Amino acid sequence: MITTDTAPLPWRTKEGIAQIDIWHAEEARVVSLHYLGDIPAQVDAAHQRATYIVHAANAYPMLVEALQSSRKLSPEWARSVDALLRELGELS
């Protein structure tokens, strides 16, 4: 499992033909979400998924920073945060 990505932020969506592409800051495609034809429900679902992925990727650095800065709250909290940061691949 990949826990870190080298594609630079920010990410954005870009409409393609029967797909929605997710692009990173250096203008390269990260992934494409495909849908069949112009079925509105599929197009809407693809847009929602792409928007969610882009939002999560762009918010990730703020999440990691907030977790790291909250470690000082208590030793018990720091252990929980460290476990989460390890799971995210942000702490070895």
C-alpha positions in Angstrom: 0.0 0.0 0.0 1.2 3.5 -0.9 1.0 5.8 2.1 2.5 8.9 0.5 2.2 10.5 -2.9 4.8 12.5 -4.8 2.2 14.3 -6.9 2.5 18.0 -5.8 -0.5 19.8 -4.4 -2.8 21.4 -5.1 -4.8 19.0 -7.1 -7.8 20.0 -9.3 -10.5 18.4 -11.5 -10.7 18.7 -15.2 -13.6 17.5 -17.4 -12.6 15.0 -20.1 -14.6 12.9 -22.6 -16.7 10.4 -20.5 -14.3 11.0 -17.6 -13.2 13.5 -15.0 -9.5 13.8 -14.6 -7.7 14.8 -11.4 -4.6 16.8 -12.1 -1.8 17.9 -9.8 0.1 21.2 -9.6 2.6 20.4 -12.3 -0.2 19.8 -14.8 0.0 16.0 -15.0 -3.0 13.7 -14.6 -3.1 11.7 -11.3 -6.2 9.6 -12.1 -9.3 9.5 -14.3 -12.8 8.6 -13.1 -14.8 7.2 -16.0 -18.5 7.1 -16.6 -20.7 5.8 -19.3 -22.1 8.3 -21.8 -24.2 11.1 -20.5 -26.1 9.3 -17.8 -26.7 12.1 -15.3 -26.5 9.9 -12.2 -23.1 8.5 -13.3 -21.7 11.9 -14.3 -22.9 13.4 -10.9 -21.3 10.5 -9.0 -18.0 10.9 -10.8 -18.0 14.6 -10.1 -18.7 14.0 -6.4 -16.0 11.4 -6.1 -13.5 13.6 -7.9 -14.3 16.6 -5.8 -14.0 14.5 -2.6 -10.6 13.1 -3.7 -9.2 16.6 -4.6 -10.5 18.1 -1.3 -9.0 15.4 0.8 -5.6 15.6 -1.0 -5.4 19.3 -0.7 -6.4 19.3 3.0 -4.0 16.4 3.9 -1.0 18.6 4.8 -3.1 20.7 7.2 -4.4 17.5 8.9 -0.8 16.3 9.4 0.3 19.6 10.7 -2.6 19.8 13.1 -2.0 16.3 14.4 1.7 17.0 14.9 1.1 20.2 16.8 -1.5 18.6 19.0 0.9 15.9 20.3 1.9 18.2 23.2 -1.6 18.0 24.8 -0.8 14.9 26.8 1.4 11.7 26.6 -1.7 9.6 26.0 -2.9 11.8 23.2 0.6 11.8 21.7 0.6 8.0 21.6 -2.7 8.0 19.7 -1.5 10.7 17.3 1.7 8.8 16.7 -0.2 5.7 15.8 -2.3 7.6 13.3 0.7 9.4 11.8 2.4 6.0 11.4 -0.7 4.6 9.7 -0.6 7.6 7.3 3.1 7.0 6.6 4.1 10.3 8.2 6.0 8.8 11.1 8.4 5.9 11.1 
